[in-house]
Amino acid sequence: MKTILPLVLVISVNTAIADNLQKDQQRLDNLQKDLDQKQDALDKQKKAVKALEKKLECNYNLLQAYNLCEEKHKKDSPDYPKCMEKAKTSNAGCQEKA
């Protein structure tokens, strides 16, 4: 009887440890899944930010081209609208890629 009690105690402790390890593993699995989901969301946000940066760059370049037209041509000259249209047309491809 004396040898059975310590054996039962060891088995009980081992079972409790195994249960705790299983619970810890489940928590780790859940944390990993949550981390993966958050990483996916972050990746999507980064992609959206890159697209916005590209659009901003396109808009900046368009404004620079418009400013250049104003510097080169008087507003009432026939070349002024042509320059503005060329700037707009050139920028259209940039906006489509963004």
Wavefront OBJ file of the C-alpha trace (Angstrom):
o trace
v 0.000 0.000 0.000
v 2.904 2.288 0.799
v 4.279 1.940 -2.731
v 0.914 2.421 -4.414
v 0.252 5.831 -2.843
v 3.444 7.472 -4.194
v 2.779 5.861 -7.568
v -0.775 7.254 -7.637
v 0.587 10.636 -6.599
v 3.199 10.588 -9.404
v 0.553 9.614 -11.946
v -1.754 12.388 -10.739
v 1.023 14.974 -10.921
v 2.041 13.822 -14.391
v -1.556 14.003 -15.570
v -1.907 17.521 -14.186
v 1.337 18.575 -15.876
v 0.185 17.052 -19.164
v -3.151 18.896 -18.885
v -1.328 22.180 -18.222
v 0.996 21.588 -21.158
v -1.959 20.879 -23.412
v -3.692 24.090 -22.277
v -0.478 26.059 -22.780
v -0.103 24.590 -26.265
v -3.682 25.575 -27.104
v -3.008 29.137 -25.886
v 0.137 29.275 -28.004
v -1.772 28.018 -31.041
v -4.448 30.669 -30.507
v -1.814 33.387 -30.104
v -0.077 32.242 -33.284
v -3.353 32.332 -35.192
v -4.080 35.818 -33.854
v -0.578 36.948 -34.768
v -0.959 35.588 -38.303
v -4.269 37.421 -38.736
v -2.766 40.673 -37.487
v 0.230 40.251 -39.788
v -2.119 39.758 -42.758
v -4.032 42.904 -41.805
v -0.771 44.830 -41.453
v 0.403 43.617 -44.856
v -2.856 44.839 -46.413
v -2.460 48.216 -44.713
v 1.109 48.513 -45.990
v -0.087 47.776 -49.518
v -2.811 50.424 -49.216
v -0.310 52.971 -47.901
v 2.031 52.244 -50.825
v -0.845 52.818 -53.260
v -1.718 56.109 -51.565
v 1.922 57.177 -51.661
v 2.019 56.454 -55.400
v -1.146 58.486 -55.986
v 0.276 61.332 -53.944
v 3.454 61.221 -55.997
v 1.402 61.289 -59.201
v -0.597 64.277 -57.971
v 2.561 66.105 -56.915
v 4.131 65.516 -60.323
v 0.964 66.751 -62.027
v 1.005 69.931 -59.973
v 4.671 70.442 -60.806
v 3.882 70.011 -64.518
v 1.014 72.520 -64.263
v 3.321 74.990 -62.501
v 5.899 74.521 -65.256
v 3.235 75.293 -67.870
v 2.381 78.493 -66.036
v 6.048 79.466 -65.926
v 6.645 78.758 -69.623
v 3.429 80.110 -71.147
v 1.101 83.009 -70.582
v -2.400 81.894 -69.655
v -3.926 83.503 -72.743
v -1.428 81.934 -75.162
v -2.506 79.006 -77.358
v 0.367 76.901 -76.011
v -0.834 77.141 -72.411
v -3.883 74.828 -72.766
v -1.822 72.448 -74.898
v 0.843 72.277 -72.186
v -1.781 71.709 -69.488
v -3.446 68.967 -71.521
v -0.084 67.307 -72.174
v 0.676 67.386 -68.450
v -2.717 65.864 -67.670
v -2.348 63.161 -70.338
v 1.148 62.291 -69.152
v -0.118 61.938 -65.607
v -3.072 59.726 -66.559
v -0.809 56.695 -66.934
v 0.696 57.333 -63.519
v -2.725 57.492 -61.879
v -3.824 54.258 -63.556
v -0.759 52.416 -62.253
v -1.249 53.695 -58.719
l 1 2 3 4 5 6 7 8 9 10 11 12 13 14 15 16 17 18 19 20 21 22 23 24 25 26 27 28 29 30 31 32 33 34 35 36 37 38 39 40 41 42 43 44 45 46 47 48 49 50 51 52 53 54 55 56 57 58 59 60 61 62 63 64 65 66 67 68 69 70 71 72 73 74 75 76 77 78 79 80 81 82 83 84 85 86 87 88 89 90 91 92 93 94 95 96 97 98
